[in-house]
Amino acid sequence: MTDPNEPHGALGGAEYEEFMALAAEEGFDADEIAGDLDAAAAGPLPVLAVVGRPNVGKSTLVNRILGRREAVVEDRPGVTRDRVTYEAEWAGRRFKVVDTGGWEQDVLGIQASVAAQAEFAIEAADAVVLVVDATVGATDTDEAVVKLLRRSGKPVVLCANKVDGFSMEGEAAYLWSLGLGEPHPVSALHGRGTGDMLDAVLEVMPEAPRETFGTTLGGPRRIALIGRPNVGKSSLLNKVAGEDRVVVDATAGTTRDPVDELIDLGGTTWRFVDTAGIRRRVHLQDGADYYASLRTAAALEKAEAAIVLIDVTEPISVQDTRIITMAVDAGRALVIAYNKWDQIDDERRFYLEREIEQELVQVQWAPRVNISARTGRHMEKLVPALETALAGWESRVPTGKLNSFLGEIVASNPHPVRGGKQPRILFGTQAGTRPPRFVLFASGFLEAGYRRFVERRLREEFGFEGTPIHVSVRVREKRGRKK
């Protein structure tokens, strides 16, 4: 039974008791609601990296873990994917799965890029699954990856893939030679053994995120500088630092990024996490995008807020919007800095505003700063924008005030009738911050469009400038139904 003295989410004490009484009155189960609040307040999920050389069935395993075909299956390394991080669940526990692509040594002369890919994928993870083809055995490439894993100190689960039957399990036993402990025989294609392997993953995966921001008093706020290649991330860092701290390397994947820099800006010390150093090369265009995604994900894992740089001299690209989406999905406070503002004329400014209206409509809540990293224009405006975004990221609405607001929404803008029924929001609470997480309790399923309407009204009423908002809905079971 739920302990009323134990805080759940952002609630505790009298407010929690009042909320639970309201929930019981509406027919919700107390223990289930407590679980919902804890889940909503849990923050970032633990991260599992799935690594391995090409053709070992790694992407097939990712799809098996997800329970759906989402990861792109390709034989060649460095394939660009729209997203490299997915949410998964096993045995009631949620976590993120990072698909790292295939590795190969000495391919196209980019050993450094391959090593960088491995390091960033592992750095961003709480645990790693190394996938090895049991029908081939341990190769030199597998052993090179094992060395990286040992240096990382991260827990590793060894997956011996392509073990399609009991007769093949002897082949998996040979992989003890890698020194990573017991090889788990798996057939990612057919699902054989994947459950046992995931049980082993959960044993080494932390229950909570590696870091819980804000629990320690003091210390600089962590800010990620992210953006596609050549938008001026290094120039911005050097300008705010007042010196050349970042060397821009023209070779993709050779700079050890992200790097942390303590910066004094606006009378405050900040910790900037830089992701500069990626440059597009003609024969590595797909791979460069993929490595950029890894670096961006690694920077976001370390940050509380993200400054996304956009080059205003070029049209806003799919890559720009993808990076912004990564920051939003990671739940970070967000500031958009439009760089190279000193290089555009009135005509380009006109088209840029149209592009912003069309391409970035979903992040109109993010503070905007027009800057020039080269000349230092408007650098002083970065600090108030960051402070605003972080304040929104940490803000909270009292439960009583929130429910008064929800009551007004239900009265003035009820959910559309669907199938002869009209679901309505019964009550809600803010279960967490950083970013703000709301749980709404409803009499029926709320359509995505209505959820977006509620989020928009929340912003209009309470601000939340510069932060994503997570809204989840708990639907009441039919009255009279036994648990």
Order of alpha helices (4+ residues) and beta strands (2+ residues): alpha-alpha-beta-alpha-beta-beta-alpha-beta-alpha-beta-alpha-beta-alpha-beta-alpha-beta-beta-alpha-beta-alpha-beta-alpha-beta-alpha-alpha-beta-beta-alpha-beta
